[in-house]
Amino acid sequence: MSNEPTLLIVESDNDLARDVNSNAIINTNRSAYERAKAKSNAAQRERDELRSATREINNIKCEMHEIKSLLTQLVNKEN
């Protein structure tokens, strides 16, 4: 018995095939797979960029709070 999958084309979609050994449906359209993978990677990069921008904004907010606190202390010392 061979480990090679035996595939039968699905009637309703020529890009899909059924592995008769495991009964799994397999997408045989490699370019569609590559496009989906690229789209997923682009979405992940966008999420990472958003996370990074959010972290940077939060750091700036903390620094602004610290500056405000120091200015308040300075003003209170002068009074």
ZAMARGU-4260 file (C-alpha; in steps of 0.2 Angstrom, whole numbers, plus 5000, padded with zeros to 4 digits):
<rodrens>
0) 5000/5000/5000 | 5007/5017/4995 | 5008/5033/5006 | 5003/5043/4990 | 4986/5050/4992
5) 4973/5044/4979 | 4963/5059/4974 | 4946/5060/4966 | 4941/5077/4959 | 4925/5084/4967
10) 4911/5086/4954 | 4906/5104/4960 | 4923/5111/4960 | 4938/5106/4950 | 4950/5114/4962
15) 4945/5102/4976 | 4949/5084/4977 | 4945/5070/4990 | 4958/5059/4997 | 4950/5042/4996
20) 4961/5036/5011 | 4958/5049/5024 | 4941/5056/5016 | 4949/5073/5017 | 4944/5087/5005
25) 4960/5095/4998 | 4962/5111/4988 | 4973/5108/4973 | 4973/5126/4967 | 4991/5131/4973
30) 4990/5149/4967 | 4974/5151/4977 | 4983/5144/4992 | 4998/5156/4990 | 4986/5171/4988
35) 4977/5166/5004 | 4993/5164/5013 | 5000/5181/5007 | 4983/5189/5012 | 4985/5181/5030
40) 5003/5187/5031 | 4998/5205/5026 | 4984/5205/5039 | 4996/5199/5052 | 5009/5213/5048
45) 4995/5226/5049 | 4990/5219/5066 | 5008/5220/5072 | 5010/5238/5065 | 4994/5243/5075
50) 5001/5235/5091 | 5017/5243/5089 | 5009/5260/5086 | 4998/5258/5101 | 5013/5254/5112
55) 5022/5269/5105 | 5007/5280/5109 | 5005/5273/5126 | 5024/5277/5129 | 5021/5295/5123
60) 5006/5297/5135 | 5016/5291/5150 | 5031/5303/5146 | 5018/5317/5144 | 5011/5313/5161
65) 5028/5313/5168 | 5032/5330/5160 | 5016/5337/5167 | 5020/5330/5184 | 5037/5338/5184
70) 5030/5355/5178 | 5017/5354/5192 | 5031/5351/5205 | 5041/5366/5198 | 5027/5378/5198
75) 5022/5373/5216 | 5040/5375/5222 | 5040/5393/5215 | 5024/5398/5224
</rodrens>
